[in-house]
Amino acid sequence: MTSIHRIPTGHVELGMFVSEQTPNLEQSGLNSRGLISRKETLAKLKASGIAEIYIDTNRGKASSYSEPVQSANVAQKPELSLAEEWQRADKVYGEARSLVGNIVKDVKMGKAIEVGPVEELADEMCNSVLANANALLCLSQIREKDQYLLEHSINVGILMGVFCRYLGYEREQLHQAVTGAILHDVGKIRVPYHILNKEGKLTDDEWVEMRNHVLYGEEVLLKSEGISDIALSICAQHHEKVAGGGYPRGIDHAQITTYGKLASIVDIYDAITAERCYKKGKSPFETMRILSSLAGDSLDKALVYQFIRCMSVYPVGTLVQLSNGRLGVVVQPHDRQPDRPQVKTFFNLKLRQYEADRIVDLSNLELGIKIVKAHDAEALKIKVRDYISL
C-alpha cells in the first residue's frame, strides 16, 4: 500500500503535500515538492497545464478524488492460505448477513443506522481481505435467489475491499470504502417490493421511484452519526456515469469521486453475476465483457481494466473443466497469467466419478493442462463451498 496518490490538478487543495514524483513538475517552473499552504501556490499549480499532481497523503491532506500511484504494480501475496483464512471469512460473512438484516429492519422502521457495528464489520472484512482476499470472494459467489438486497450489499463491500487492496489504498481509506460499499444501496429498503423485484420493464413512474433509492439512501446516511464523506460519496454516486447522464444528479467524471467510480464498477459486476428469482446470473467472464463495453461512457476506462486484472479471467470459486478431463474449482488466480490459475480438482469427467482432491498449478506449462471452459456449478448440482473450504 502506498501514500503517494495521483489527483487531477483541478481537485488539488490547500493542505496537500506535492510529491517530488509528480511527472513534469520541474519543467513547469514549480517547486518539486512541498506543502501547499498559500492560495498563490494553488493557483499557480492549477494554471500550470499539468493534468495531474502526485500527493503524499502521509504528509498532507488526502482526497476522495485521488488514486494510489502504484495501482498497476500492487500484486500482494496472501498472508494466509485459502484454507487457513476460510474459517474466519465464513464467520465474517455470517456476521455480515446478520448485521445487514438488522439494518434492513431498522431502516424500514425509520431509524438511523448505528454506524459503529458497520465500522466493526468493515474492519473484519478488511482483515480478511488483507489475509487472503480469495476466501471472502468465494463466499460472495454463494448466493440465494431470494436474498438479493442483503447479499448484494455484503458482496459489494467485499468487492470494494478486494479492489481497493489491489489498487494500493491505505488501511483507513480501505476501511471507509468498505463501510460505504456495505451501505451503498440502503435506500432501496424504502422502494416498494413490487418495484424492486419486478420481472418486466418498469413503467416511467416506477423507474423514477427506483432511481430515488439513491436519494433515500443519502437521507438515511445523513441522519446517521459518524458517516464519512467517502461512504456518502459511494452512496450518492454509484449510479452516476463518467460521461454524464447518470442519476440522480447527472454529473460527469470531473465531479465523481474516485470512490464513486469504484463503486459503480463493483456494483454493476455483482448485479450482473447475481442469481435473481427472475433471471440467471452471468458468468464472471461474460460480465467482464459487459464492463468493458461500458468503459469510457458509464464507467472509468482505466479503473475497469484494473478491475479485470484484479479479479482475473477466472475468479476464485469458478468451476472449470480442464483439458485432462478433470473438473475443479479455481482457488488462486495468477497475477501475470490470468488464464492459468491454481485449480483444485475433485471429479474425473471421463470416468464420471469423484476422486481425491488435487491442486493443479496451470501456470506450470510443463503439465500441458489448460482450462477448456467454465461451468455453472448450480446446474451441475455442485456446491463449490464444499471444495473451496477444504
N, C-alpha and C positions, 0 to 999 in steps of 0.2 A: 504494500500500500504506500501511496506517495502523498506528500503535502504540496507538490507542485501541480497546479491546475492551469488549464488554458481557459480564457474567458474572452468573449467578444469585447473589443475595445469600448463599444458603446455602453457596456454594463460595468465598466471599471468604476470604483467608488473611492472616496476618501477613506483612509484607514487600511487600504490594501497594500501588500508588500510586493513590489515588482521584482521578479526573479531575474538573475543575470542570464538564465536560459532562454529568455524571450528572443525569438529569431528577429533579426534586422533592427534590434533596438538601438544599437550604437550608430548605425547608419542614419537613423532618424535625427541624430543630434541630441538625444535624451540621455539622461544618466542610465548606466547599465543596470542599476538595481536600487532598491530603497523603498522606504515607507512613503506612501502618497499622503502628505499632510497639508498640502496647500492647494487651493482651488485652481491656482495658476498652473500648477504641475498637471492637475487632472485635465484641464482644458487643452494643454499642450499635447498630452497623450492622445486625446480624442481627435485632435486636428493633425496628428502625425501621419495618417494614412495607413498605419499598421492595422491589420484586420483583427488580430487577437494579441492579448498580453498573457504572459505566464506569471501567475501569482503564487506566493508561498503562504499557504494557509496556516502554517505554524508560526509565522512571523507577523501576520496581519489578518485582516478581515476576510472571511470566506464569502461565498456567493452561491445562490441557487442556480445561477446561470453558467457555472463553471463545470469543467470535466477534468479528471485526472489526466496528466500528460502521458503517462506510460501505459495507457489503456491497452494498446495492442501487444504489449510485452509482458503483461501480468499473467503468468501461467503457473499459479501456485499449486504445489503438490499437496494433496490432503495430509492433514496431521495424523489422521487415524484411517484404518482400513474401513471399507464399507461395512463389514461385519461388526467391527468394533463400535462404529457410530450408530448402527441401525437401532439399537435398543433405546438410546436417548432420543433419536429422531422420532421414533414411533411414539414415545411418551410425549414429546413436544407437540406432535401432530394431534394426539388425543386431547391434550390441554387446549390446543387452539380451537378444536371443534366445540368444546365446552364453552370457552370464553366467547367465541363469536356467536354461539347460540344464545348466550345470555345478553349480548349486545343487541341482538335482533329483538328480543323480548323487551328490553329497556326502551329502545327507540320507538317501538310500537306503542308504548305507554307514554311517550312524550318526554322521557327522561334524558338528561345529558349523559354522555359517555364518561365512565370513570377511566381516565387515561392511564392511571398507574398500572392496572393489570395488563393493559395492552402494551405498555412500555416493557413490562417484565417478559411478556410473551415474545416481543420483538427481540429482546436481549437473548432469550433462549434460542430463538431461531438463528440469530447471528452466530452464537456459539457453535451451533450445529453446522451451519454453512461453512464456517471457518475450519471446523474439524474435518468434515467431508461433505461437501455440498450435495453429493450424489444420493445420500440417504434420504434427505427431505425431498429431493427432486423425484425420486422414485415413488415416494408416498403420495406426492401430488398427482401422480398419474392413476392412482387407485380411487375411482370415483363411484358415487351413487347418483343415479339419474335424477332422483327427487330431492337432492341436497345441493343444487347448483349454487345458489347465492352464498350459502355457508362455505362450501368448498372453494368456490371461486375467490372469495376474499382471502382465504388462507393461502391458496396456491399462488395468487398474485403477490402476496407477501413473500413467499418462498422464492419465486422467480425474480422478484426485485432484489432480494438479498444475494442470490447467486450472481445476477448480472452486475450489481454494484461491486461485489467482491472481485469479479473478473476485471472490471474497469479500474480497480485500484482505489476505491474510495476508502477514506479513513473510517475507523470504527464508529465514531459518533454520527457521521453522515450516513453510514450504512444503517445504523440503528434507527435514525429518524426516517429514512427512506422506507424501511420495512414497516415501521409503525404506520406511516401514511398509506402504504400499499394495502395493509390489512383493512384499513378504514375507507379505502377509496370509493367503494360502492355503497356506503352506509345509507345514502339517500334512497336507494331502491326499496328499502324497507317500507317507505311511505307510498310507493307506487302500487296501485291496486293489483291484486294477484292475477286477475283475468287479463291484465295488460302485460304484466311481467312475463307470464308464461303462455301467451297466445301463440298458437302454432302458425297461423297465417299472417298475412301482411297487416300491419297496424293501420288504422284509419288516421286521418290527419290529426284529429283531436287526441287520439291515443298516443301518437308519436310525440306530440307536444308534451303530454304528461310524462312519457318515458324520458324525454330529454331533461325534464325538470328534476330528475333524480340527482343531477349534479348540484343544482341549487339547494335542494333539500339536504343533501349531504353537507354542503357548506354551512347551512343553518345549524345543523346538529353539532358540527365540529367547533363552530364559533362560540357556542354556548357551553362547550366542554373545556374546562380549565386545564391548561398545560399543553395544548396542541401546538406543535411547532409550525413555523412558516413553511417548512419543507412538506410536512404532512398536508397542510392546507392546499399547497400548490398541486400536489398529486391528486387530491380530490377534485379540485377546481378545473384542472387542465387535462385530465386523461382522455377527454374526447375532443380536444382541440386538434387542428391539423396544421402542419408546418407551412403549408401553402395558403392557409386561411380557409374559412368556410366551415370550420368545425363548430362545436357548441360547448357551452352556452354563449360565449362571447365573440366567437369568430376571429380570435387573434391569430397572428402568424408566428413563425419561428423566432423572430426577434423578441417577442413578448412571452413566449412559452419558456418556462424554466427547463433546465436540463432534466430535472426530476419529473416534470410533466411529460417530457418526451420519452423518458424511460418507461413511465407508467403506461403510456399509450401502447408501446410495443408489447410489454408483458401482459397487459390486459387483453389485447387482441389475440395474442398467442394462446392464452389459456381459454378464452371464449371459443376459439375455433376448434381446439383439440378436445373440448369438453363434450361428454355424452349428455344429451338432454332428453327429456321424455318425448320430444317431438323431432329430434334429429340425432344423427350419428356423428360423433366427433371425427375430425380428420386426423390423419397421421401427422406426426411432427414434420416429416419430410414434405408432405403436401402443404402444411401450414407455413413452413419456411418459404415456399414458393409464393404463397399469397402475401406474406410480409414483404418479400422482395418487390412484388408488383405495386405495393402501397408506398414504397420508399420514394421520397422526393416530393410526393403530393400530400399524403396523410402523415407519413412517418419520416423522421430524420434518417436520411440515407446512410450516413456513416454509422449511426448507432444501430440501425437494422443489421448491417453486415457484421458489426461487432457482436451483436446478439446471436447471430447464426454461428459465428465462430465459438462463442461461449457455450452454446447448447450442443453443438456438433450435429452432424448429419443424423446420427442415431443416438438420441439422448439416453441416459441411463434408464433402465426399465423397459426399453424397447425389445419386443420379442422378435427374433430374427432367425432366418433359415440360412445355414452355412453351406458352402459348396461340397462339404464332405458328408452331407446328408443328416447333419445334426441340427436340432432346434435348441436355441438358447436365449438367454437374456443379457443385454448389454449391462455390464457392471462398472465399466470405467472407460470414458471416451479418451481418445488420443488427441493431444493438442495439435500436433502437426499433420496427422493423417486421420482426418475426421471419419473416413470410411473404413477405418481399421481399428476399432475399439477392442477392449477386452470383453470376452463373452463367456458366460457360464452356461455350458451345455448340459442338458439333462434328458434329452429324448432323441432316439435314433429313428429317423423318418423311414429309412429303408426297412428296418426290422419291425417298425411300428411298436416300439417298446421303450419304457423308461430305462435309463442306465445311470451309473454313478456320476455325480456332478464333476465337471472338469472345467478349469479356467483355461481358455484359449486366447492367447495374445495375437490378434490378427496382424499387428504391426511387424511380427516376425515373418518376413516374406519366405523364409525357408520352409515354413509349414505348407505353403501353397494353398492356403484356405482363405476364402473371402465371403462376404455376405452376398447372398443371392437375392433376398428380398425380406421385407418386414412383414409380420403377420399381426392380425387382430387377436390379441390374447383372449378377449371375451368370446369371440366367435369360435375359438378352439377350446373354450371352457378351461383355460389355463389361468391359474391365479399366480401372477408374476410375483406377488408378495411372498409366496411360499418358497421361491427360489432365490430371490434377491437378498433375503434376510439371513440365509444360512451361512 
